[in-house]
Amino acid sequence: MGDYAEYMILGYALMGAVLGGMVARLVWRWRALRRELARIEQIEAEERGENAP
């Protein structure tokens, strides 16, 4: 291996961790937005006098 192979491996591992964290954050936020949308729809249905599903 070259003199800098360890740094290259560390760099790829760090970027993988950063990208994995970004994907996890996007998934977490997507789920939170879906829950919020369902809550808003339920409130709107209650205001119209309909039974919420």
Backbone as ProteinMPNN parsed JSONL, in Angstrom:
{"seq_chain_A": "MGDYAEYMILGYALMGAVLGGMVARLVWRWRALRRELARIEQIEAEERGENAP", "coords_chain_A": {"N_chain_A": [[0.842, -1.18, 0.0], [0.271, 2.302, -0.51], [1.8, 5.308, 0.847], [-0.245, 6.893, 1.734], [-2.57, 5.457, 1.916], [-4.046, 4.727, 4.174], [-5.181, 7.138, 4.949], [-6.819, 7.616, 2.774], [-8.653, 5.49, 2.981], [-9.759, 6.129, 5.468], [-10.897, 8.586, 4.799], [-12.86, 7.808, 2.886], [-14.448, 6.202, 4.554], [-15.317, 8.095, 6.408], [-16.79, 9.837, 4.742], [-18.754, 8.049, 3.914], [-20.065, 7.65, 6.347], [-21.012, 10.247, 6.843], [-22.721, 10.638, 4.61], [-24.505, 8.527, 5.063], [-25.647, 9.414, 7.455], [-26.932, 11.708, 6.504], [-28.865, 10.584, 4.805], [-30.339, 9.121, 6.673], [-31.354, 11.232, 8.193], [-32.988, 12.492, 6.285], [-34.907, 10.47, 5.88], [-36.018, 10.329, 8.451], [-37.084, 12.917, 8.677], [-38.927, 12.867, 6.565], [-40.794, 10.969, 7.481], [-41.732, 12.329, 9.731], [-42.968, 14.511, 8.515], [-45.018, 13.22, 7.126], [-46.568, 12.283, 9.282], [-47.326, 14.75, 10.359], [-48.849, 15.798, 8.24], [-50.982, 13.966, 8.22], [-52.088, 14.587, 10.7], [-52.917, 17.233, 10.252], [-54.821, 16.825, 8.246], [-56.674, 15.355, 9.724], [-57.534, 17.268, 11.593], [-58.697, 19.137, 9.859], [-60.803, 17.559, 8.86], [-62.282, 17.196, 11.187], [-63.084, 19.822, 11.643], [-64.804, 20.206, 9.53], [-66.799, 18.614, 10.31], [-66.786, 15.955, 9.787], [-66.204, 12.448, 10.281], [-63.069, 11.456, 11.302], [-60.778, 9.283, 9.671]], "CA_chain_A": [[0.0, 0.0, 0.0], [1.007, 3.563, -0.552], [1.988, 6.013, 2.108], [-1.457, 7.599, 2.129], [-3.725, 4.569, 1.768], [-4.852, 4.781, 5.391], [-5.951, 8.369, 4.906], [-7.843, 7.437, 1.756], [-9.67, 4.615, 3.571], [-10.423, 6.927, 6.498], [-11.716, 9.577, 4.107], [-14.044, 7.131, 2.348], [-15.288, 5.789, 5.678], [-15.933, 9.297, 6.957], [-17.806, 10.299, 3.794], [-19.854, 7.1, 4.003], [-20.803, 7.937, 7.576], [-21.714, 11.515, 6.649], [-23.82, 10.408, 3.681], [-25.478, 7.693, 5.767], [-26.357, 10.297, 8.38], [-27.818, 12.571, 5.728], [-29.988, 9.764, 4.351], [-31.142, 8.835, 7.862], [-32.059, 12.477, 8.532], [-34.051, 12.67, 5.299], [-35.961, 9.494, 6.168], [-36.651, 10.754, 9.7], [-37.88, 14.107, 8.398], [-40.037, 12.454, 5.705], [-41.797, 10.338, 8.342], [-42.332, 13.37, 10.565], [-43.862, 15.292, 7.668], [-46.213, 12.405, 6.865], [-47.387, 12.321, 10.5], [-47.883, 16.089, 10.46], [-49.896, 15.903, 7.224], [-52.125, 13.197, 8.704], [-52.677, 15.351, 11.793], [-53.604, 18.373, 9.649], [-56.017, 16.308, 7.584], [-57.628, 14.985, 10.768], [-58.096, 18.509, 12.136], [-59.592, 19.675, 8.832], [-62.006, 16.726, 8.822], [-63.065, 17.506, 12.383], [-63.674, 21.142, 11.468], [-65.911, 20.06, 8.576], [-67.812, 17.8, 10.964], [-66.704, 14.57, 9.317], [-65.459, 11.529, 11.142], [-61.716, 11.217, 10.803], [-60.517, 7.84, 9.506]], "C_chain_A": [[0.884, 1.239, 0.0], [1.092, 4.21, 0.817], [0.677, 6.618, 2.629], [-2.72, 6.742, 2.029], [-4.628, 4.618, 2.999], [-5.722, 6.027, 5.409], [-7.082, 8.277, 3.878], [-8.99, 6.581, 2.315], [-10.457, 5.376, 4.635], [-11.341, 7.971, 5.868], [-12.986, 8.963, 3.536], [-14.992, 6.698, 3.466], [-16.015, 6.99, 6.278], [-17.033, 9.815, 6.031], [-19.01, 9.35, 3.787], [-20.712, 7.354, 5.235], [-21.607, 9.226, 7.441], [-22.91, 11.32, 5.728], [-24.902, 9.528, 4.306], [-26.296, 8.51, 6.755], [-27.33, 11.211, 7.666], [-29.055, 11.808, 5.257], [-30.908, 9.454, 5.535], [-31.948, 10.066, 8.27], [-33.209, 12.724, 7.566], [-35.217, 11.721, 5.558], [-36.73, 9.908, 7.422], [-37.559, 11.946, 9.452], [-39.091, 13.774, 7.526], [-41.164, 11.833, 6.541], [-42.497, 11.364, 9.224], [-43.303, 14.21, 9.749], [-45.135, 14.52, 7.331], [-47.139, 12.396, 8.074], [-48.062, 13.684, 10.643], [-49.016, 16.299, 9.449], [-51.148, 15.152, 7.664], [-52.845, 13.949, 9.821], [-53.47, 16.545, 11.245], [-54.89, 17.923, 8.965], [-57.086, 15.918, 8.591], [-58.293, 16.226, 11.345], [-59.07, 19.128, 11.135], [-60.898, 18.878, 8.764], [-62.89, 17.001, 10.03], [-63.744, 18.854, 12.269], [-64.855, 21.101, 10.504], [-67.028, 19.212, 9.163], [-67.825, 16.361, 10.493], [-65.986, 13.737, 10.353], [-64.105, 11.288, 10.518], [-61.484, 9.726, 10.7], [-59.588, 7.286, 10.545]], "O_chain_A": [[2.038, 1.232, 0.43], [0.532, 3.724, 1.8], [0.52, 6.825, 3.832], [-3.829, 7.276, 2.057], [-5.851, 4.556, 2.87], [-6.875, 5.975, 5.837], [-8.172, 8.805, 4.099], [-10.161, 6.916, 2.137], [-11.682, 5.275, 4.695], [-12.445, 8.206, 6.361], [-14.069, 9.529, 3.682], [-16.21, 6.82, 3.329], [-17.195, 6.901, 6.615], [-18.105, 10.194, 6.504], [-20.152, 9.795, 3.669], [-21.939, 7.281, 5.172], [-22.756, 9.29, 7.877], [-24.005, 11.79, 6.036], [-26.091, 9.767, 4.095], [-27.506, 8.316, 6.875], [-28.429, 11.463, 8.159], [-30.167, 12.334, 5.308], [-32.13, 9.521, 5.402], [-33.111, 9.941, 8.654], [-34.293, 13.126, 7.988], [-36.378, 12.119, 5.468], [-37.959, 9.844, 7.446], [-38.68, 11.987, 9.957], [-40.168, 14.336, 7.726], [-42.34, 12.135, 6.333], [-43.706, 11.284, 9.442], [-44.363, 14.582, 10.251], [-46.215, 15.108, 7.26], [-48.357, 12.491, 7.922], [-49.236, 13.764, 11.007], [-50.03, 16.914, 9.777], [-52.259, 15.654, 7.498], [-54.075, 13.947, 9.88], [-54.568, 16.833, 11.721], [-55.927, 18.572, 9.095], [-58.274, 16.124, 8.346], [-59.505, 16.227, 11.563], [-60.145, 19.59, 11.517], [-61.974, 19.459, 8.625], [-64.114, 17.034, 9.909], [-64.866, 19.022, 12.746], [-65.801, 21.876, 10.645], [-68.099, 19.106, 8.565], [-68.772, 15.624, 10.769], [-65.253, 14.256, 11.194], [-64.007, 10.954, 9.338], [-61.945, 8.971, 11.556], [-59.282, 6.094, 10.528]]}, "name": "protein", "num_of_chains": 1, "seq": "MGDYAEYMILGYALMGAVLGGMVARLVWRWRALRRELARIEQIEAEERGENAP"}
